[in-house]
Amino acid sequence: MDHQTPSVQNSIVIATIFVLIIWWLKLCEMMFDLNFQQLGVYPLTASGTIGIVTGPLIHGSWQHVISNTLPILLLGSFLIYGYPKSRWWTLAIIWIVSGLGVWLFGRESYHLGASGLAHGMFFYLFISGIFRRDKRSSALMMIAFYMYGGMLLSIFPREQWISFEYHLFGAISGVCCALAFRHWDPKPKRKVYSWEQQSDEDGDGDGDGEFNHEQVDQQNSRLTK
């Protein structure tokens, strides 16, 4: 598996492909008069276990598809770009664990949609940014929080027809991944500017950001003569 950091363009392309699959499935439902609702997660039933795998791909309405499109596209691009080593493990764990949590503890209804995946990615980015504190992780965290900070609250029950369980278990799996993989991805190398290199060569410091007091005293003595 390639662990090299992908370009921003490649990250967007990968996230876009997933979004197109969601739209294509909904379009197939409409064009061929199909109903994929049975492919969602139905708690504590044998037939409902298939939704653990297929649930994030199925949506109840076009409004549902549209509401999940931008979060999946943006948060998915952020995750794929910012975390090259842990990205696929994180996505797989969020996908399976969120569905399994819904199957075990969800209400008796079909639970479907990619919102659990979106919540998992948001919480992964949010917690990773707090623990890692490098520039890239912090930037991705702040952008994600600015755009989708409301996900911190949508893990709680609000409306009867919204599966907060998918949100909740997606968030839990995202947090667990952020903690488990916090050391996997290398932090971006700090860029060293030419003036910093020149400063070290001239002996202005001892390499640890401390002044050479002997040189300063010699310069002061020359100035007073």
C-alpha positions as CSV (number, residue, x, y, z in Angstrom):
1,M,0.0,0.0,0.0
2,D,1.3,3.4,-0.9
3,H,2.0,5.5,2.1
4,Q,3.2,8.6,0.2
5,T,1.2,11.7,0.9
6,P,-1.2,12.1,-2.1
7,S,-1.7,15.4,-3.8
8,V,-4.8,17.5,-2.9
9,Q,-6.1,16.8,-6.4
10,N,-5.9,13.0,-6.0
11,S,-7.5,13.2,-2.6
12,I,-10.5,15.1,-4.0
13,V,-10.7,12.6,-6.9
14,I,-10.9,9.6,-4.5
15,A,-13.6,11.3,-2.4
16,T,-15.5,12.3,-5.5
17,I,-15.6,8.7,-6.8
18,F,-17.3,7.6,-3.6
19,V,-19.8,10.5,-3.8
20,L,-20.6,9.5,-7.4
21,I,-21.3,5.9,-6.3
22,I,-23.8,7.2,-3.8
23,W,-25.5,9.3,-6.5
24,W,-25.5,6.5,-9.0
25,L,-27.2,4.1,-6.6
26,K,-29.9,6.6,-5.8
27,L,-30.4,7.3,-9.6
28,C,-30.7,3.6,-10.2
29,E,-33.5,3.4,-7.5
30,M,-35.4,6.2,-9.3
31,M,-34.9,5.0,-12.9
32,F,-35.7,1.4,-12.3
33,D,-38.3,1.8,-9.6
34,L,-36.1,0.0,-7.0
35,N,-36.0,0.2,-3.2
36,F,-32.6,-0.4,-1.6
37,Q,-33.9,0.4,1.9
38,Q,-33.5,-3.3,2.9
39,L,-29.7,-2.8,2.4
40,G,-29.6,-0.6,5.5
41,V,-28.8,-1.7,9.0
42,Y,-31.7,-3.3,10.9
43,P,-30.7,-3.9,14.5
44,L,-30.4,-7.4,15.9
45,T,-31.6,-9.3,12.8
46,A,-29.6,-11.6,10.6
47,S,-30.8,-9.9,7.4
48,G,-29.9,-6.5,8.9
49,T,-26.2,-7.4,9.2
50,I,-25.7,-6.8,5.5
51,G,-26.3,-3.1,6.2
52,I,-23.1,-3.0,8.2
53,V,-21.4,-3.1,4.8
54,T,-23.9,-1.5,2.5
55,G,-25.7,1.0,4.8
56,P,-23.4,4.0,4.1
57,L,-24.0,3.6,0.4
58,I,-27.9,3.8,0.6
59,H,-29.9,6.9,1.2
60,G,-33.6,7.4,1.9
61,S,-34.2,10.4,-0.4
62,W,-32.4,12.9,-2.7
63,Q,-32.3,15.4,0.1
64,H,-30.5,12.8,2.2
65,V,-28.0,12.3,-0.6
66,I,-27.4,16.0,-1.1
67,S,-27.0,16.7,2.6
68,N,-24.2,14.1,2.8
69,T,-22.4,14.9,-0.4
70,L,-20.4,18.0,0.7
71,P,-19.3,16.6,4.1
72,I,-18.2,13.4,2.5
73,L,-16.4,15.2,-0.2
74,L,-14.5,17.7,2.0
75,L,-13.9,15.6,5.1
76,G,-12.9,12.6,3.0
77,S,-10.4,14.7,1.0
78,F,-9.0,16.1,4.2
79,L,-8.5,12.7,5.7
80,I,-7.0,11.1,2.6
81,Y,-4.6,14.0,2.1
82,G,-3.6,14.6,5.7
83,Y,-3.1,11.1,7.0
84,P,-1.5,8.9,4.3
85,K,-0.6,5.9,6.6
86,S,-3.8,5.7,8.7
87,R,-6.4,6.8,6.2
88,W,-7.6,3.4,4.9
89,W,-7.5,1.8,8.3
90,T,-9.5,4.7,9.7
91,L,-12.1,4.6,7.0
92,A,-12.5,0.8,7.2
93,I,-12.9,0.9,11.0
94,I,-15.3,3.8,11.0
95,W,-17.4,2.1,8.3
96,I,-17.6,-1.3,10.1
97,V,-17.7,-0.2,13.7
98,S,-20.4,2.5,13.2
99,G,-22.6,-0.1,11.4
100,L,-21.9,-2.7,14.1
101,G,-22.8,-0.3,16.8
102,V,-26.1,0.6,15.2
103,W,-26.9,-3.1,14.7
104,L,-26.3,-3.8,18.3
105,F,-27.8,-0.8,20.0
106,G,-29.9,1.1,17.4
107,R,-33.7,1.5,17.3
108,E,-35.9,-1.0,15.4
109,S,-35.8,0.7,12.0
110,Y,-33.6,0.7,8.9
111,H,-30.6,2.9,9.5
112,L,-28.8,4.0,6.3
113,G,-26.7,6.8,4.8
114,A,-23.1,8.1,4.9
115,S,-23.6,10.5,7.8
116,G,-22.1,8.0,10.2
117,L,-19.0,7.9,8.0
118,A,-18.9,11.7,7.8
119,H,-19.2,12.0,11.6
120,G,-16.4,9.5,12.1
121,M,-14.1,11.4,9.7
122,F,-14.9,14.7,11.4
123,F,-14.1,13.4,14.9
124,Y,-10.9,11.8,13.6
125,L,-9.7,15.0,12.2
126,F,-10.8,17.0,15.3
127,I,-9.1,14.7,17.9
128,S,-6.0,14.1,15.7
129,G,-5.5,17.9,15.4
130,I,-5.7,18.2,19.2
131,F,-3.2,15.5,19.9
132,R,-0.7,15.9,17.0
133,R,-0.5,19.7,17.0
134,D,1.6,19.9,13.8
135,K,0.7,22.6,11.3
136,R,-1.1,20.4,8.8
137,S,-3.2,18.5,11.4
138,S,-4.1,21.8,13.1
139,A,-5.1,23.4,9.9
140,L,-7.3,20.5,8.8
141,M,-8.9,20.4,12.3
142,M,-9.7,24.1,12.2
143,I,-11.3,24.0,8.8
144,A,-13.3,20.9,9.6
145,F,-14.5,22.5,12.9
146,Y,-15.4,25.8,11.2
147,M,-17.5,24.0,8.6
148,Y,-19.0,21.1,10.5
149,G,-18.6,21.9,14.2
150,G,-22.3,21.2,14.6
151,M,-21.4,17.4,14.4
152,L,-20.3,17.7,18.0
153,L,-24.0,18.0,18.9
154,S,-25.6,15.9,16.3
155,I,-24.5,12.7,18.0
156,F,-27.4,13.2,20.4
157,P,-31.1,12.5,19.7
158,R,-32.8,15.4,17.9
159,E,-35.4,14.2,15.3
160,Q,-37.1,10.9,15.3
161,W,-36.3,10.1,11.7
162,I,-32.6,10.9,11.9
163,S,-30.3,8.1,13.0
164,F,-28.3,9.7,15.8
165,E,-27.0,6.2,16.5
166,Y,-25.1,6.2,13.2
167,H,-23.7,9.6,14.1
168,L,-22.8,8.5,17.6
169,F,-21.0,5.3,16.7
170,G,-19.3,6.9,13.8
171,A,-18.0,9.6,16.2
172,I,-16.9,6.9,18.7
173,S,-15.0,5.0,16.1
174,G,-13.4,8.2,14.8
175,V,-12.1,9.1,18.2
176,C,-10.8,5.6,18.8
177,C,-8.9,5.7,15.5
178,A,-7.5,9.1,16.3
179,L,-6.1,7.9,19.6
180,A,-4.8,4.6,18.2
181,F,-3.2,6.0,15.1
182,R,-1.9,9.3,16.5
183,H,1.8,8.3,15.9
184,W,1.3,6.5,12.6
185,D,1.6,9.5,10.2
186,P,4.8,11.4,10.1
187,K,4.6,15.1,10.9
188,P,5.5,17.5,8.0
189,K,9.1,18.4,8.0
190,R,9.8,21.9,9.2
191,K,11.1,24.1,6.4
192,V,14.5,25.7,7.1
193,Y,15.0,29.0,5.5
194,S,18.3,30.2,4.1
195,W,18.7,33.0,6.6
196,E,18.4,30.4,9.4
197,Q,21.2,28.3,7.9
198,Q,23.4,31.4,7.5
199,S,22.8,32.3,11.1
200,D,24.0,28.9,12.3
201,E,27.1,29.1,10.1
202,D,28.0,32.5,11.4
203,G,27.9,31.2,15.0
204,D,25.1,33.5,16.2
205,G,23.7,30.8,18.4
206,D,24.6,27.4,19.8
207,G,22.0,25.6,17.7
208,D,19.4,25.5,20.5
209,G,18.2,29.1,20.2
210,E,20.5,30.5,23.0
211,F,22.8,33.4,22.7
212,N,26.6,33.1,22.7
213,H,27.3,35.4,25.7
214,E,31.1,35.4,25.1
215,Q,30.7,36.9,21.7
216,V,28.2,39.5,22.9
217,D,30.6,40.6,25.7
218,Q,33.5,40.9,23.2
219,Q,31.3,43.1,20.9
220,N,30.3,45.3,23.8
221,S,33.9,45.8,25.0
222,R,34.9,46.9,21.5
223,L,32.1,49.4,21.4
224,T,33.2,51.0,24.7
225,K,36.8,51.6,23.7
